[in-house]
Amino acid sequence: MKKSLAIIIPILIVASLLIVYFFYVSSIGKNTNNSKKNGNKNETVKEEDYKNVFGDVKIETVRAALSDGRPWGELAISDKGEIYGYAPANNNIPCQLLTFNLSTKKTEVIYTIKDKLEPVMFKYNEDYFLWTERLSQYDTNQSRIILYNRKNKEVVILDEEKKLSPDIPPQNISLSKDYVLWSKAVSDKDTIKYSIMKYDVRSKKTSVFKEDVTVPSIAGNNIAWLGPENEKRENSAIFLNNLKNNTIKKVTEGKNPFYLDNDGSSFVFSGVDNLDYQSKNKEKAIALYSINLYENGNIRTIEKSTTDHFEFPAISTNFISWRSDDKVRVYDRKSNKIAILPSDYAGYGYILVSNKYILWHTPAIKDADAAKKKAIEQGIYLSDLHIICIKR
C-alpha cells in the first residue's frame, strides 16, 4: 500500500463504513434550505458559541507527537482523561496502539500491531480494549479484530481476513462486559452478504448472532442493528432487540440510518431522508441528511441539511458529536443547544466525546502542501488536539 493512500487514518478508511448493507449514501442534490428542528416536538435547536453553552471553559491544546517525533492519531477519550490512539509504522518502528494521559502528559504503548495494519474502530470498557485493524490495497484488503484483556494483557484474535475483497467495508464492532459483536461481510458474486458475529468472553466461543443484518450496537439489555426496512430492501432501518423479553422491533421508518452509536441506553444515528428511489432522474433527487437521537422510545432530529454530510456520530451521557463539512459542532444534551467550537478545519476530522471531555483536532502544519508532504512521509497528518473538560 502506498503511503499516499493512508494519509488520514481513520478518516479515509472509516469513511467506507458509510457503505452499509442496504444503501450507499452519496450527494445527489443541493438545496440551501437547512432546517434545525426536532422531529417530534418541532423545537428549534439553537446554535451558539461554545462559551455561551459551556461558560468560560479552558481549551487545552496538545501536539499529537511522541518524544521521537512520530505523530499519532486519536481514537477515543475516557472520563479519566486518557486519550487512546495509535502511531502508524514509522522510522522502522511498527504501528503501535497507545494511551496518552492528559494529567501526566505521559504516553504508554498498549500493543504493537503486526503486518502494517492500522486500527480503524476502537471500543473500550474497564476490562477490555476492542479494535479493528485494516490494510487497504488496490486489489485486496486485510483485516483483524482484536480483543485485549486490560488486566492480564491476553490477546484474542476474534476475526482475521488476509485476502478480503476491496468492496468489503471495515467491520463495525460493539463491546459489553460479557460478549463482543461485530459485522461480517462476504462477497457472493455481485452481492455482499452480511451477518453479525458474537464472541462469548466466558466460554470463548464464536457463533453467528444474526444473519442479513449489520452495524451492531450493544446498550445494556438492548442490542440495535441495521437491517432492511422492507422486502424491497431500498432503505435500512434500526431494529432493537430487548434481551429481557426477547422481542425485536423496528424503531425507524424512512430515515435510512447508516451509522449508530449509544451511551448505554440511548442511540444516536446518522441517516438520509427524502430519497426518491422511483425518480427517473436521480441526480435531481434531494437527500436530507440528519443526526437523530433515539431515547425513551422517541426519535428527535437534532440537525438536518441537504448540503452537509453528517458523519461519524458519537454519544455520551452529556454530549452528541458528529463530523460536519462547515463547522465543528457538539450538541449539549443538558441545555438542548448546539455548541460551535473554534476551528477553521471542520472537514479535517471528527469529534470525540466522553461524559466529561470534548476533543477535536486541527492540522499542526497550516500549509496544505507542506502538511501533505510530511503526512506521506510519516503515514499520518501531524495534528494539534484540542480538549475541553466539562465538570458537572
N, C-alpha and C positions, 0 to 999 in steps of 0.2 A: 504493500500500500504506500502510495506517495504521501509524504507529509502534508502536501498542499491540500489533500483531501481530508485531512484530520486536524485541521487548524482549530476549529471550535468544537470541543467535546465537553459536554454532551449536546450542544445546541444543534449541530448538523445531524448527528446520528439520532438523537432523541426526536428530532422533527419527524422521522419516519414512523414514530409511534402514532402520529396522527392518521396514518394509513391504516385504519381499522377495518374490521371484518366486513362491514356492510356498505361503507361509503367512503370515498376519498374526497376530502374537503379541498376545494380549490377556489380561487377568486373567480366568480362567474358573473360579477356585476358590480357596479359602483353607484352609490347614491349618497348624497350629502346629508341625508336625514339620519341623525344619530340620537336615538331615544335612550333615556336613562330612567326608566320607570320600572318599579317592581311589578311583576306579572300579576300577582293575586290582589294586592292592595292598591295598585296604581299610585304608589307614592314615589316621588322623585328622590333618587339617591344623589345627594349633593356631593360635588367635587370641591375640595378645599385644599389650601396649602397644608402640608403636614403639621406645621406649628399650630394652626387653628384646630386641628383634630387632636393632637397629642400633647400640646403645650410646648414649653421651651425645652425640648429634649436635645441631648447631645448626639451628634453623628460621629462615631468613631471610624476612622479610615485605616485600613491595614493593607500593605502591599503583599500580594499573594506570591511571595517568592521565598524559597528556602535559603538557608545560610550559604549554600554553594551556588546560589544564583538561579537554580531551576524554578521556573514558575509552576504554580499549581492552580487547580480549579476546584470550586466548592460544589458539594453535593447535598449537604443538609446542615442545619444548625439546631442544637438542642437547647433546652431551657437552662442547662448548666453552662452555657457559653462555649460549648465545644463545636467547632466547625469541622465537619467531616468532608474530606476532599481527596484529591489524587494529584500526583505529579507524573506526567507522561514520561515514557522512556526518553532519556536524555543524557548526554555525556557518558555513554556506556553504562548507565545505571538503568535497570528495568523500571517499568511503571510501578508506582507504589501508592497504596491506599494509606491515608494518614489522618491524624486528628490535630487540629490547631486549637490551643486553649487561649481564649480571649483574655483571661486574667493573668496568666503567667507568660503569655506570648511564646510558649514552647510548642514544638511540633513533635509528634510521636508517630512513627511508622507502624501501621497496623498489620499490613500484609503486602507481600511482593507479588505482583501479578505476572504470570508467565505468558510466553508466546506472543508478545507485542499486543496483546489485547488491552482494552481500557474500559473502566467502569462507565456504565450508562445510567442505569437506575440504581437507587440506593434506599434501603429502608433499615430502621433500627428500633430496638426496644432495650430494656435493661439487660436482657440475656443474650441477644443475638444482633449481628450485622447480617444483612442480606443484600446482595447486589448482583447485577448482571454485568457480564463482560462481553465486549464486542470488538471484532476486527472486520472492517468492511473493505472489500476489494472489488475490482471491476467484475470479475466472473463468479466469485463465491464469497461467502461470509463465514466467519467463525463466531461462536458464542458459547458462553458458560454462565451458569447460575451458581453462586457460591453462598453457602450458609456458614457463618463464622460464630463459634461459641465464645462470647466475651470473657467467660470465666476460665475455661480450660484451654482456650485457643484451638479447639478442634475444628477442622475444616471439612465440610461435606460438599462435594460437587453434585448438585441436585440434577443438573441437566448439562449436556455438552454436545455441541454440533460442530464438527470440523469442516464439513462441506455443506453449507447452508445456501440455498438459492438466494440470489440478490433481491428478489421480490418479497422475501420474508421479513417483516418488521421485527425490531427487537422485542423481547418478551417483557410483558408487564408483570410485576411481582407484588405480593402482599404478604405481610408478616403478622402473626399472632404469637402468643406465648406457647401454644401447643402445636401449631402447624403452619405450613407455608403453602401459598397458592401461586401459580404462575401460568401465563398463557403459553400455549404451544401451537405452532403453525407448521403445516406440512404442505408442500406443493403437490398437487394432483392434477397433472395435465395442465389445463388452462385455469384451474381454480386453486384456491388456498383453503385447506380445511383447518379449522380452529378447534381448540379444546382448552380446558383448564385442568392443570395437574395439581396434585396435592402430595405433600410430604409430611408425614406424622413424626413429630420430633421424638416422641417416646418410643414408638415401635420401629422408627427408622425405615418405614415402608413408604414407597411411592405408588400412587394409584391415579386413575383418571377420575377427577372430581365431576366434570360435566363436559359434554361434547357440544359442538356447534355454538360456542359462546367464547368470549374473550374479555380482557381487561378486568381481572378480579380485584375486589377491594373489601377487605375484612374490617368490620366495625363492630367489635364486641360480639353480640349474639346474632349479628346480621352479616350476610355476605352479599355484596352487589356485583353485578357483571353486566356486560353489554351483550345483547342478543338481537336477532331480527325482530323488528316491530310487528311485522305481519308476514303472511305467506309469500307476498310479493318480494320481500327482502329488500325493499327500497330504502328503508331507514333503519337505523339502530335504535334501541331503546334500553333503558336501565331496568333490570329486574332485581328484586330484593328477596333474598331467601332468609326467612326468620327461622333460626335454628331451634328456638324453643318449641314452636308448634309445627315446625317443618312445613311451612307454607311458602309459596313463591308468588309474588305479584309484580305486575308491570307498573312502574311508577312514573314513566314519562310517555308522552304521546306527541308526535310531531316535532320533537326537539332535536332529534338526530344527534345524541351525545357521542363524543369521540374520545374523551378522556375524563377520568374522575379520580377524586381523592377524598379522604374522610378524616375526621378528627376523633373517631371512636364512636360517634353517634350520628353525626350529620355528614352529608355528602356535598361536595362541590363538583360541578361538571361544566365543561365547555361543550357547546353544540351549535348547530346550524338550523335555523327555522326557515320557513317560506321557500322551500326548494321545489320548483316546478319540474317534476320528472316527466310530465306529459308534454312539456313545451317542445315544439319542433326546433326552436332556435334557443339552445341552452345558453348561448353567450349573452342573451338578454334576460335570462332568469336572474332573480335577485336573491342573494343569500344574506340572511340576517344572523350574524354571529352573536353569541351570547355567553355570559357567565351566569350560572344558576346555582342556587342553594336549595338542597332538599333537606328539610328539617321539620320534625314533628308531623310528618305526613303531607307537608305542603311544599310547593316549589315557588321560590322567589327568584325573579330575574334581577340580578344586581347591575349588570351592564350589558348593552347590546349595541351593535353597529353594523352597517352594511359596508363599511370601508376598512375597518380594523379587524385583523385576525387575532382573536384571543386564544392564547395557547398556554399550556402547562399550568393549569390552576392548582393551587395548594391551599390547604386549610388547617388552621389550628383553632383552639377554643376562642381566641380573640380576633384573629385576622384571616382574611382570604386574599390571596395574591394571584396574579396571572401575568403573562407576558403580553405586552401591547406594543403596537407599532409606533405610537406617538408620545406616550407618557409612561412613567414608572408609577404604577398605581398600587395601593393597598386598601382593601375595604376593612374598616374598623367595625366589627360586629356590635360593639357596645354602643357606639354613637350613631350607627347607621349612616356613616359618611365614608366617602372615598377620599383618601389622603393622597395628594400628589407629592411625590418625593423628588428632591433636586437631582436632575440628571439630564444631560443633553444627548444621551445614548440609549433611548428607550428600547430600540430594536436590537441592542447589543447582547442582551442576556435576559435572564428571568429573575424572579424574586423568590427568596426562601423565607419562610416564616416558621416560628415556633410559638408557644404561648407567650413568651417574653420578648423575643427578638424578631427584627425585620432585617433582612440582608439583601443587598443588591450590589452589582459591580459595574465599573466603568473601565475603559481601556487606560492603562498606565502610560502608554505611548500615544500621544494625541495625533501625531501624523499618521494617516491611514496607511500610506505606502511603507513607512518605516516599521509600523506595527505588524503589518502583514509579513514583511521580510523576516522579522525576528520570530514571528509565530511559526513560519515554515521551518526555521532553523531549530526551534525548541519544541515544536509539536503542539503549542497552545499559545493563545494570546496572554501577555502579561497584563494582569488586572489589579485594580485597587478595589478592595472590598469595603463597602460602607454598611455600618451596623448601627441600628437604633435599639436600645433596650427600653422597653415599656414596663414599668413596675406598677402593678395594680393589686 
